[in-house]
Amino acid sequence: MSVPSRPKELPVSLLTDPVMIEACQARDFGRIFRLVKARAGIYPSMIARRCDLTPSRVGEVIAGRRQLLHMDVIERISDGLRIPGHMLGLARRSWETPPSLTVTPRQPAEVPTSTVEPLAAGLPGADVDSILALAAERALSPSTLDALHSSIADYWRRDDEHGGETLRPAVVGQLRYVVDLLKEQRPAPLRDGLHSIAAELARLTGWTYFDARQYNQARAYFTESLGLAKTIDDRQFMANVLACMSLQATYQDKPGDALALVTAAQDQARAAPGTTPRVLAMLAMREAFAHATLGNHGATHTAISEAHTQFGRISTGDPDPAWVAYFDEPKLSVDTGIAHGRLGEAALAEPLIADALRREHASNHRGRAFHAFWLARTQLQRGKLDEACHTAMDALASAAAVSSQRVTGHLREFCDQLEPFRREPAAVAFESRLREVLPRQVNESPRP
């Protein structure tokens, strides 16, 4: 791919235009290409050349006959058109000015000053932010670490309530800030604390990409988190990250990988001093998911039994890590039901999921949507069509309040499972409501 060393940048007014921002968030490349042509004078043939695409493919995208979903193509578009990575849900691109590096001269945007949005014009550029960051006082104390941990706890709460799509830029920004702090000499306790916080932020970033079904990006951040935790020999947190990667592998239909990753997680946890029963219970349940995805009934039941045994050993005085606090009794119950549901054991799954859903906190919109989907699926397996569609309606209500491609993917899956009952009133009502509440997601093809 032959690309000029300094391609023409997009106008600031275009990059800050709400229409462009919305198109990038939706990855609506037909609209993006039309805006780039109209506002930046970059015609389809030039778009094709910059992004290493064929002109006919660009034309099909603009005409709405083709979607661009693969990560490598999206990355080429970001690089070729100089669309900042965060606008397309990507990591910071190599050509963007890193916060910790010295500033290099930059050509002014080729737009009249009068067209620049007032807000964007009034903000300092990334260059100035970099200079101020270098000049700022870099004092660090235990209270600073406490504040960062508090931010992470708040990020997780907001992720449960609203999803991670709009949260991700803030998390990634704070991750870069912490990694930048690690470049300076620190006393060992502060340095280890920063590594721990960076590992948590990288895992959270990976989780937001996983929930958006952007699996390559998720894996990259999970791997980064694993390396940060390994630096300080935090084996329990390494187990946590490996468990996340195992769960992702089940979604990618790689049950063998899922089992290998969760087995490695259990090895790390057992080697760690002071691993608590709650951590072991969570890992045993992830093992159950992997075995259930493989269709191994005996091994799934054994892992479920181990999870309940470990959970029964929990004491109020256990030094549980903060990241495992979510794994409470309702979570154990619903995960047990989901494991049975993955095996097709709907009669065992339904009462467990229903009971846990009744106890789910009202603000946890994604959890409620996710668990309502599984309840609807088990009810459908048991021939309870009307109940299943009613439960799926509840899942829709929660899904509408949270940005989660993982949840909307499950709802599409449930809609497909209704195919044999397509003319039944309950199925008709659900599909109609699904298209009303989540129209764009229903019409999109699932991401690879």
C-alpha distance (Angstrom), angle and dihedral (degrees) to the residues before:
residue distance angle dihedral
M1 . . .
S2 3.77 . .
V3 3.79 111.0 .
P4 3.81 125.9 168.2
S5 3.77 112.5 -107.8
R6 3.80 90.9 -121.1
P7 3.83 109.4 27.4
K8 3.76 121.0 -167.4
E9 3.80 109.0 -84.3
L10 3.77 123.2 -132.1
P11 3.81 115.6 -103.5
V12 3.78 115.6 -92.3
S13 3.80 89.0 -128.0
L14 3.81 89.6 59.0
L15 3.81 95.5 47.2
T16 3.81 90.7 50.0
D17 3.81 95.4 42.5
P18 3.84 110.6 114.6
V19 3.82 89.3 -137.4
M20 3.81 91.1 57.0
I21 3.81 92.3 43.1
E22 3.81 90.9 51.7
A23 3.81 91.9 47.1
C24 3.81 90.7 51.5
Q25 3.80 93.5 47.4
A26 3.82 89.2 51.8
R27 3.82 91.0 41.8
D28 3.79 87.4 -129.3
F29 3.80 95.2 165.1
G30 3.79 94.1 175.8
R31 3.79 89.4 62.0
I32 3.83 91.7 40.2
F33 3.82 91.9 53.6
R34 3.81 91.6 47.6
L35 3.80 91.2 50.4
V36 3.81 91.8 47.3
K37 3.80 90.2 51.4
A38 3.81 94.9 46.7
R39 3.80 99.5 39.4
A40 3.81 103.7 30.1
G41 3.80 102.3 28.5
I42 3.82 92.2 -123.5
Y43 3.78 104.6 143.4
P44 3.84 126.1 -152.1
S45 3.81 94.1 -99.4
M46 3.82 89.8 54.5
I47 3.83 91.4 44.7
A48 3.80 88.5 53.9
R49 3.81 92.3 49.4
R50 3.82 94.3 47.2
C51 3.81 95.0 45.9
D52 3.81 97.4 40.1
L53 3.82 92.2 -116.4
T54 3.79 130.2 131.5
P55 3.82 116.2 -103.9
S56 3.80 89.8 -123.3
R57 3.80 90.8 55.1
V58 3.80 91.5 50.8
G59 3.81 89.2 49.3
E60 3.81 91.3 51.6
V61 3.81 90.5 50.9
I62 3.81 92.3 49.9
A63 3.82 90.0 48.2
G64 3.81 91.1 50.9
R65 3.81 94.9 -115.9
R66 3.81 96.0 115.0
Q67 3.81 136.9 38.8
L68 3.79 125.0 -151.2
L69 3.80 110.0 -140.8
H70 3.80 108.6 147.9
M71 3.79 116.1 104.9
D72 3.80 95.6 -134.3
V73 3.82 90.6 55.9
I74 3.81 92.0 47.0
E75 3.80 90.0 50.5
R76 3.84 90.9 50.6
I77 3.81 89.9 52.1
S78 3.81 91.3 49.6
D79 3.81 91.0 49.9
G80 3.80 96.9 39.8
L81 3.80 96.8 48.3
R82 3.81 95.6 32.5
I83 3.80 94.0 -121.2
P84 3.84 106.7 161.7
G85 3.79 111.4 -109.0
H86 3.80 96.1 -121.6
M87 3.82 91.0 59.7
L88 3.82 89.8 62.9
G89 3.79 96.1 37.9
L90 3.80 93.5 -101.4
A91 3.77 132.7 129.2
R92 3.81 117.4 -95.7
R93 3.81 108.3 -68.7
S94 3.80 120.6 -123.2
W95 3.82 92.1 -115.3
E96 3.83 93.1 56.6
T97 3.81 114.1 97.6
P98 3.82 107.1 -95.4
P99 3.82 111.3 -133.1
S100 3.80 94.5 -126.1
L101 3.81 99.5 48.1
T102 3.77 129.3 87.9
V103 3.76 117.6 -96.3
T104 3.81 121.5 -97.4
P105 3.80 122.4 -158.2
R106 3.76 113.9 -90.2
Q107 3.80 129.6 -159.3
P108 3.80 113.3 -115.3
A109 3.78 116.6 -107.2
E110 3.81 110.0 -94.1
V111 3.79 97.8 -120.7
P112 3.79 132.7 101.0
T113 3.79 113.2 -95.4
S114 3.78 90.2 -122.8
T115 3.81 91.9 64.3
V116 3.81 95.6 56.4
E117 3.79 113.4 108.0
P118 3.84 109.4 -106.8
L119 3.79 93.2 -126.7
A120 3.80 94.7 50.3
A121 3.79 91.5 45.3
G122 3.79 91.5 52.5
L123 3.80 95.5 52.3
P124 3.81 123.6 86.0
G125 3.78 115.1 -109.5
A126 3.80 125.3 -112.7
D127 3.82 88.1 -100.1
V128 3.81 91.6 61.3
D129 3.80 91.7 44.5
S130 3.81 88.3 54.8
I131 3.80 93.1 50.0
L132 3.80 93.0 47.5
A133 3.82 90.9 48.1
L134 3.80 90.4 54.5
A135 3.79 92.0 48.4
A136 3.82 95.7 45.0
E137 3.77 124.0 105.6
R138 3.80 108.2 -97.6
A139 3.79 99.1 -160.5
L140 3.78 113.2 153.4
S141 3.79 130.3 -168.6
P142 3.80 138.1 165.8
S143 3.81 88.4 -95.1
T144 3.83 88.2 60.4
L145 3.80 89.6 56.6
D146 3.80 90.3 47.9
A147 3.80 90.0 52.9
L148 3.81 91.2 50.5
H149 3.81 91.7 49.2
S150 3.80 88.7 49.9
S151 3.80 89.9 52.9
I152 3.79 90.7 52.3
A153 3.80 91.7 51.7
D154 3.80 89.0 51.2
Y155 3.81 91.5 48.4
W156 3.81 90.6 54.8
R157 3.79 91.6 49.2
R158 3.78 91.6 50.5
D159 3.80 90.5 45.0
D160 3.84 89.4 57.1
E161 3.79 91.7 47.7
H162 3.81 102.0 40.4
G163 3.80 109.7 8.2
G164 3.77 128.3 -111.3
E165 3.81 103.3 -88.9
T166 3.82 96.9 94.2
L167 3.80 91.9 29.7
R168 3.80 96.0 57.3
P169 3.84 99.2 80.0
A170 3.80 90.8 55.8
V171 3.81 92.6 47.2
V172 3.81 93.2 47.4
G173 3.80 90.3 47.4
Q174 3.77 91.6 53.0
L175 3.81 90.7 45.9
R176 3.82 89.9 55.4
Y177 3.80 89.7 47.6
V178 3.82 92.3 53.4
V179 3.81 93.2 44.5
D180 3.81 87.7 51.4
L181 3.82 89.8 53.0
L182 3.80 88.7 54.2
K183 3.80 90.5 62.5
E184 3.80 90.1 72.3
Q185 3.79 126.9 73.7
R186 3.81 111.9 -94.3
P187 3.81 135.7 172.6
A188 3.80 110.5 -92.8
P189 3.85 97.2 -105.0
L190 3.81 92.5 51.1
R191 3.80 92.5 43.6
D192 3.81 91.6 51.1
G193 3.79 90.1 46.5
L194 3.79 91.0 53.5
H195 3.80 91.2 49.5
S196 3.79 89.3 51.9
I197 3.81 92.2 50.1
A198 3.81 92.3 46.2
A199 3.81 89.5 51.2
E200 3.81 90.7 51.8
L201 3.81 92.8 48.1
A202 3.81 91.8 48.1
R203 3.81 90.6 50.4
L204 3.81 90.9 49.0
T205 3.81 90.4 50.0
G206 3.81 89.6 49.6
W207 3.80 89.5 49.7
T208 3.82 92.5 53.3
Y209 3.81 89.9 52.0
F210 3.81 90.7 46.5
D211 3.80 90.6 51.2
A212 3.83 87.7 50.6
R213 3.83 88.7 51.1
Q214 3.81 91.4 -119.3
Y215 3.75 91.9 136.2
N216 3.81 101.3 173.1
Q217 3.79 91.8 55.5
A218 3.80 91.0 44.2
R219 3.79 92.0 53.0
A220 3.81 91.4 49.3
Y221 3.80 92.5 54.8
F222 3.81 93.4 42.0
T223 3.81 88.6 53.0
E224 3.81 90.2 49.5
S225 3.80 89.8 50.3
L226 3.79 90.8 50.1
G227 3.81 91.2 53.0
L228 3.81 92.7 48.9
A229 3.81 91.5 50.7
K230 3.80 91.2 47.1
T231 3.82 90.4 54.3
I232 3.82 89.3 66.0
D233 3.83 94.2 33.1
D234 3.83 92.7 -117.6
R235 3.79 95.5 163.0
Q236 3.79 95.2 173.4
F237 3.79 91.1 57.2
M238 3.81 90.5 44.7
A239 3.81 86.3 55.6
N240 3.80 89.2 50.9
V241 3.81 92.8 53.0
L242 3.81 92.7 45.8
A243 3.81 88.5 51.6
C244 3.83 89.3 54.4
M245 3.79 90.0 50.6
S246 3.81 89.6 49.0
L247 3.81 90.8 53.8
Q248 3.80 90.2 49.4
A249 3.81 90.1 51.9
T250 3.82 90.0 57.1
Y251 3.81 88.5 55.7
Q252 3.79 90.8 49.5
D253 3.82 89.3 52.8
K254 3.80 92.0 -113.7
P255 3.83 100.9 128.7
G256 3.81 92.9 162.4
D257 3.80 90.2 57.3
A258 3.81 90.0 44.8
L259 3.79 91.7 55.6
A260 3.81 93.7 45.4
L261 3.81 92.0 50.1
V262 3.80 95.8 47.8
T263 3.80 90.7 46.1
A264 3.81 88.5 54.4
A265 3.81 88.4 48.2
Q266 3.81 91.0 54.4
D267 3.80 90.7 48.5
Q268 3.80 90.5 53.7
A269 3.80 92.6 47.1
R270 3.80 93.8 49.8
A271 3.82 90.4 49.5
A272 3.79 92.3 51.4
P273 3.80 119.0 92.7
G274 3.78 113.3 -116.7
T275 3.82 99.4 11.9
T276 3.79 105.6 171.3
P277 3.82 128.4 -133.1
R278 3.82 90.2 -115.4
V279 3.81 90.6 60.1
L280 3.81 91.2 47.8
A281 3.81 90.9 47.9
M282 3.81 91.5 52.6
L283 3.80 91.6 49.0
A284 3.81 92.3 48.0
M285 3.79 89.0 54.2
R286 3.81 91.0 51.3
E287 3.81 86.9 51.5
A288 3.81 88.1 52.8
F289 3.82 89.6 53.9
A290 3.80 91.2 52.6
H291 3.82 93.3 48.9
A292 3.82 91.1 45.5
T293 3.80 90.6 52.5
L294 3.81 87.3 52.9
G295 3.82 88.8 50.7
N296 3.82 92.2 -120.4
H297 3.82 103.1 149.3
G298 3.80 98.8 -178.3
A299 3.79 96.1 48.2
T300 3.82 91.1 45.0
H301 3.80 92.2 54.0
T302 3.80 90.9 46.9
A303 3.81 91.6 52.1
I304 3.82 91.4 47.1
S305 3.79 89.6 51.7
E306 3.82 90.7 50.2
A307 3.81 90.6 50.5
H308 3.80 91.6 53.4
T309 3.80 92.0 44.7
Q310 3.80 92.1 52.9
F311 3.81 91.5 44.3
G312 3.80 89.2 54.3
R313 3.83 88.9 58.5
I314 3.81 94.1 58.6
S315 3.80 114.9 122.9
T316 3.79 128.3 -165.9
G317 3.80 89.6 -121.2
D318 3.81 95.5 56.6
P319 3.83 114.3 126.6
D320 3.82 93.1 -128.1
P321 3.81 116.1 -180.0
A322 3.80 112.0 -114.4
W323 3.81 91.9 -117.3
V324 3.82 93.1 65.5
A325 3.81 97.1 48.6
Y326 3.82 90.0 97.9
F327 3.81 90.2 67.7
D328 3.79 96.9 89.1
E329 3.80 131.2 146.4
P330 3.84 95.9 -79.4
K331 3.82 89.3 49.4
L332 3.80 90.8 50.8
S333 3.80 88.9 50.1
V334 3.79 96.5 48.7
D335 3.81 93.4 44.3
T336 3.80 89.6 50.8
G337 3.79 88.3 52.6
I338 3.80 92.1 48.5
A339 3.81 91.4 50.5
H340 3.82 89.7 52.6
G341 3.80 89.0 45.2
R342 3.81 91.6 54.0
L343 3.81 87.4 55.6
G344 3.81 91.6 50.6
E345 3.81 92.2 -110.1
A346 3.79 92.8 136.7
A347 3.82 96.5 159.6
L348 3.82 89.7 60.0
A349 3.81 94.1 40.0
E350 3.81 102.0 49.5
P351 3.85 101.6 65.6
L352 3.81 92.3 43.2
I353 3.80 94.6 51.8
A354 3.82 92.9 41.5
D355 3.79 92.5 52.5
A356 3.81 93.1 47.8
L357 3.81 91.8 46.8
R358 3.80 90.4 55.0
R359 3.81 88.5 56.2
E360 3.82 96.3 43.6
H361 3.80 113.2 119.9
A362 3.81 110.9 -104.4
S363 3.83 92.7 -129.6
N364 3.81 93.9 57.3
H365 3.80 94.0 88.5
R366 3.80 96.9 166.8
G367 3.80 93.7 47.4
R368 3.80 91.0 49.2
A369 3.81 92.2 48.2
F370 3.79 92.7 46.0
H371 3.80 94.9 47.8
A372 3.81 93.2 42.6
F373 3.81 87.8 55.5
W374 3.79 90.7 54.5
L375 3.79 91.5 47.4
A376 3.81 90.5 50.4
R377 3.79 90.4 48.9
T378 3.80 93.3 52.3
Q379 3.81 91.4 45.6
L380 3.80 89.3 52.4
Q381 3.80 90.2 49.5
R382 3.81 87.5 55.4
G383 3.80 92.5 51.8
K384 3.82 95.5 -106.8
L385 3.79 96.3 134.9
D386 3.81 98.7 163.7
E387 3.82 93.0 46.3
A388 3.81 91.6 45.7
C389 3.82 93.0 52.5
H390 3.80 91.4 45.6
T391 3.82 90.4 52.2
A392 3.79 90.5 46.4
M393 3.82 88.0 54.4
D394 3.81 87.4 58.0
A395 3.80 88.9 50.5
L396 3.80 88.9 52.9
A397 3.79 92.3 53.4
S398 3.80 91.0 54.5
A399 3.82 93.5 41.0
A400 3.80 90.6 55.7
A401 3.81 89.2 60.1
V402 3.80 96.3 52.9
S403 3.81 135.2 53.2
S404 3.82 104.7 -128.1
Q405 3.78 124.9 139.2
R406 3.80 87.4 -171.0
V407 3.81 91.1 61.9
T408 3.79 94.9 43.1
G409 3.80 88.7 49.2
H410 3.79 89.5 56.1
L411 3.80 90.8 49.5
R412 3.81 90.4 52.1
E413 3.79 87.0 50.0
F414 3.81 90.9 53.0
C415 3.80 90.2 48.5
D416 3.81 89.1 54.4
Q417 3.81 90.0 50.6
L418 3.82 88.4 58.0
E419 3.82 91.4 63.1
P420 3.85 94.6 105.9
F421 3.82 88.8 52.5
R422 3.80 97.3 40.9
R423 3.82 94.4 130.3
E424 3.79 96.4 46.4
P425 3.84 112.1 109.8
A426 3.82 94.0 -123.3
A427 3.82 92.2 51.8
V428 3.81 92.1 45.8
A429 3.80 90.9 50.6
F430 3.81 92.7 49.1
E431 3.80 95.1 48.5
S432 3.80 91.1 47.3
R433 3.79 90.9 50.8
L434 3.81 91.4 45.7
R435 3.80 91.4 55.3
E436 3.78 90.5 46.8
V437 3.80 96.6 49.1
L438 3.81 100.3 35.5
P439 3.83 105.6 20.0
R440 3.80 98.4 153.2
Q441 3.78 95.1 45.8
V442 3.80 93.1 48.7
N443 3.80 93.0 52.9
E444 3.81 94.7 46.1
S445 3.76 122.3 90.3
P446 3.81 113.7 -119.2
R447 3.78 114.1 -94.9
P448 3.77 116.5 -108.3
